[in-house]
Amino acid sequence: MAQPTIGPRSLEASAKFLSLAMIFAAFIFVFTSSLFWFLGVSVISMFSWVLWHREQWQIFGRLGGVANVLTGLRYLIIILLVGFCQQLHPYAIFMLGILVLVLDGLDGYYARKYQTTSEFGDVFDKETDAFFVLAYGVIIIVSGLAASWVLLPGLLRYAYVIVLAYVDKPPAPVGYSFRRRFVGMWMMGTLLAPFVVPAWMYIPGLVAAIAMILYSFAVDLRGSWQRGDAPTSAIQ
């Protein structure tokens, strides 16, 4: 059972502004091709969000507990990947991406094992997943493996969060969905594929991922309005 946190509603509200910041970072990259500005906006916005919610971060200890530390480590690895992607071998980018996905599984495992699940940890995990998708899109572009359209999956997720912020009723969590889990894993897998397989294999996979994300968002939005509430994310 999730432990109570301080002001959980404020976490979702602030996630809207974090989504706006990440959309801004993506557009800066598209128009300037600058990794410096993309990383600057990304790091400052996430650091500000964590600092704003430091009481929730520290509810399980000064470092936030094992699960939150692992999520933070994932975020740090992604930042380093973006910053040094031009110096890294494609296989290194692929393997470090696998490491991030493994840590994604471990943070949830340890959160359940030590009973340190929380509203903050849930949102922090989702925001790190979303950043993974957007950041790997940036790395793919910088590596010359695809054009700017590859950023669309990451931008769609942030746009979805902003849309939910303006529905009549506040977002409410939904239960486990195999569809959302499958779409999320497919998206992350296809973002790693360009570094190890030829374009004729990974381009159709990325296009299929975008189609599945649009379908998943549409299904969840339709269900949200029918129920009179809204889920926190179409990909979990």
Residue, then its C-alpha position, 0 to 999 in steps of 0.5 A: m500500500a502506498q504511504p501518504t505524502i505531503g500535498p499529493r495533488s500539488l505533485e500532479a499540478s507541478a508536473k504540468f509545469l515540468s511538462l511545459a518546460m520539457i516541451f520548451a527544451a525540445f523546441i529549443f533543441v529543434f531550432t538551435s540543435s544545441l544540446f547545451w540548452f536542451l540539457g540546461v532547461s531539462v536539468i534546471s526544471m527537474f532540479s527545481w521540481v525535486l527541490w520544490h517537493r523536497e519534503q516528499w523526496q525525504i519522507f523515507g530518509r534524507l536521500g529519499g530511500v533506495a527506490n528514489v535514489l535508483t530513479g535519480l541515478r537513471y536520470l543522471i545516466i540519461i543526462l550523461l548520455v545526452g551530454f556525451c552522445q557524440q563521443l560514445h560508440p552506438y553500442a555504448i549508447f545502446m547498453l547504457g539504455i539497457l542499464v537505464l531500463v534495468l534500473d527502472g525495474l529495480d526501483g519499483y522492486y525496491a520500493r515494494k520490497y521496503q514498502t517505500t512506495s509514494e506519490f512522489g516516487d510514482v510521479f518521479d518515476k514517470e517523469t524519468d521515463a518520459f525524459f528517457v523517451l525525449a532524450y533518446g529522441v534527441i540522441i537519435i537526431v544528433s547521431g543522424l539516425a532520424a529527423s526531428w519527427v522522432l521527438l513526437p512520442g516524447l512530446l505527445r506524453y508531455a502534451y497529454v499531461i497538460v491536457l489532463a490539467y485542464v479537464d473538469k475533474p482532477p486526474a485520478p490514478v488508474g490500475y495496471s494496464f497491459r496495453r499501457r505497459f506494452v506500448g511503453m516498453w515497445m517505445m523504449g525498445t524501439l528508441l534503442a534499436p537505431f544504435v544496433v540495427p539498420a534503418w529499414m528495421y527501426i524506422p517502421g518500429l518507431v512509426a508503429a510506436i507513435a501510432m500505438i501511443l496515439y491510440s493509447f492516449a485516445v483510449d484513455l482520454r475517451g475512458s476518462w471522460q466517460r468515467g468523469d475522471a482522468p488517468t495520470s498517464a496513458i503510458q505507465 
